[in-house]
Amino acid sequence: MFRTPFPAAFLIAIALPALAAAQQLSFAGIRADQNAPVEVLSDSLKVNQESGKAVFSGDVRVNQGTMHMQAAEVEVIYDPKDRSKISTLHATGGVTLVSPTEAAEAQEAVYDVVAGTVVMTGNVLLTQGENVMSGNKLNVDLRTGTGQMDGRVRTLLKPATKTGGQ
């Protein structure tokens, strides 16, 4: 029978809630200005008027305010009621999402412009300053600046260092 000494069991019990809370994230820098125009730059564009979709391919860069996304391909789905408004962006082929203070990488991302959310999937790597987190899925609410990482989350936190000889 395996017995854990009391101090070790106590430390594990204290650490588990902190580890679970580490999956809930703050994204102060990734808040989209949904009123800002969405600019898309790419090597090529294919538009299907009947389906209300457009596919940008080749070094695609999407900018909205201070948020920037880069991918190999981005499918733009327009609002079926108003084809002049973007409903969803589906980025594939290695996606990078950057704000002034955070950066995230994944295999694919879906940006729901109307809901103000981004869901990144596939080997997600998030960098916030010197802190790094990885997992399988990252959900970001761009309105509130909060998010959650799921799927075998690994976190590397750099402790604050004291200066001034104390």
C-alpha positions in Angstrom: 0.0 0.0 0.0 1.4 3.4 -1.0 1.2 6.1 1.7 1.9 9.7 1.0 3.5 11.6 4.0 1.1 14.2 5.4 3.2 17.3 4.3 3.4 16.0 0.7 -0.4 15.2 0.6 -1.1 18.6 2.1 1.0 20.4 -0.6 -0.7 18.4 -3.3 -4.1 19.3 -2.0 -3.2 23.0 -1.9 -1.5 22.9 -5.4 -4.4 21.2 -7.3 -6.8 24.1 -7.2 -4.0 26.5 -8.3 -3.2 24.2 -11.2 -6.9 24.0 -12.2 -7.2 27.8 -12.0 -4.1 28.2 -14.2 -6.2 26.9 -17.1 -8.5 30.0 -16.9 -6.6 32.8 -18.5 -6.6 36.6 -18.6 -6.1 38.2 -22.0 -6.0 41.9 -21.2 -4.2 42.6 -24.6 -6.4 40.4 -26.8 -9.6 42.5 -26.8 -10.9 43.1 -30.2 -12.5 46.4 -31.2 -15.5 44.9 -33.1 -16.2 48.2 -34.6 -12.8 48.4 -36.2 -12.6 47.4 -39.9 -11.2 43.9 -40.7 -8.4 44.1 -43.2 -7.3 41.0 -45.0 -4.1 40.7 -47.1 -3.2 37.6 -49.1 -1.6 36.3 -52.3 -4.9 35.2 -53.8 -8.7 35.4 -53.3 -11.5 33.2 -54.5 -15.1 34.4 -54.0 -18.3 32.3 -54.2 -21.3 34.6 -54.4 -23.8 31.8 -54.1 -22.4 30.4 -50.8 -21.4 33.7 -49.3 -17.8 32.6 -48.8 -14.4 33.9 -49.8 -11.1 32.1 -49.4 -7.9 34.0 -49.0 -4.8 32.0 -49.5 -1.0 32.4 -49.4 0.5 34.3 -46.5 -2.8 35.6 -45.2 -2.8 38.4 -42.7 -5.9 39.6 -40.9 -5.8 42.9 -38.9 -8.5 44.3 -36.7 -7.5 47.1 -34.4 -4.5 45.9 -32.4 -5.2 42.2 -33.0 -3.4 40.5 -35.9 -3.8 36.9 -37.3 -1.6 35.2 -39.8 -2.3 31.8 -41.6 -1.8 29.9 -44.8 -5.5 30.1 -45.7 -8.5 32.0 -44.3 -12.1 31.3 -45.3 -14.4 34.2 -44.7 -18.0 33.5 -44.1 -20.4 36.4 -44.6 -23.6 37.0 -42.7 -26.4 35.4 -44.8 -28.7 38.3 -44.0 -26.1 41.0 -44.9 -23.4 39.9 -47.2 -21.4 43.0 -46.5 -20.7 41.9 -42.9 -18.3 39.2 -41.9 -19.7 36.5 -39.7 -16.8 34.0 -39.2 -13.1 33.7 -40.2 -11.8 30.1 -40.3 -7.9 30.1 -40.5 -5.9 27.0 -41.3 -2.4 25.9 -42.1 -0.6 27.2 -39.0 -2.2 30.2 -37.3 -0.6 32.9 -35.3 -2.7 35.4 -33.3 -0.8 38.4 -31.9 -1.8 41.3 -29.7 0.5 43.9 -28.1 1.1 41.6 -25.0 0.2 38.1 -26.1 0.9 35.6 -28.9 -0.8 32.3 -29.7 0.0 29.7 -32.3 -2.1 26.7 -33.4 -2.9 24.5 -36.4 -6.3 26.2 -36.9 -8.5 29.0 -35.5 -12.1 30.0 -35.9 -12.9 33.7 -35.2 -16.6 34.3 -34.7 -16.7 38.1 -35.3 -20.3 38.4 -34.2 -19.8 36.5 -30.8 -16.4 38.0 -30.3 -14.7 34.7 -29.7 -11.6 32.9 -31.1 -11.2 29.1 -30.7 -7.7 27.8 -31.6 -7.1 24.1 -31.9 -4.1 21.7 -32.6 -0.9 22.1 -30.6 -1.8 25.5 -29.1 1.2 27.5 -27.8 0.4 30.7 -25.8 3.0 33.2 -24.8 2.3 36.0 -22.3 5.5 37.9 -21.5 7.9 35.2 -20.2 5.1 32.8 -19.3 4.3 30.0 -21.7 1.3 27.6 -21.9 0.4 24.8 -24.2 -2.6 22.6 -24.8 -4.9 21.2 -27.4 -7.6 24.0 -27.4 -7.7 27.6 -26.5 -11.0 29.5 -26.2 -10.7 33.3 -26.0 -13.6 35.8 -25.4 -12.4 39.0 -27.0 -15.1 41.1 -25.3 -14.0 40.2 -21.8 -10.4 39.4 -22.3 -10.7 36.0 -20.7 -9.9 32.5 -22.0 -9.5 28.9 -21.2 -6.9 26.3 -22.3 -8.0 22.7 -22.5 -6.5 19.4 -23.3 -3.3 18.3 -21.4 -2.3 21.8 -20.4 1.3 22.5 -19.7 2.3 25.8 -18.0 5.7 27.4 -17.5 5.5 30.4 -15.2 8.5 32.6 -14.7 8.5 33.9 -11.1 9.0 37.6 -10.4 12.5 38.4 -9.4 13.3 40.9 -6.6 15.7 43.7 -7.4 17.5 46.2 -5.2 19.4 43.7 -3.0 16.4 42.5 -0.9 
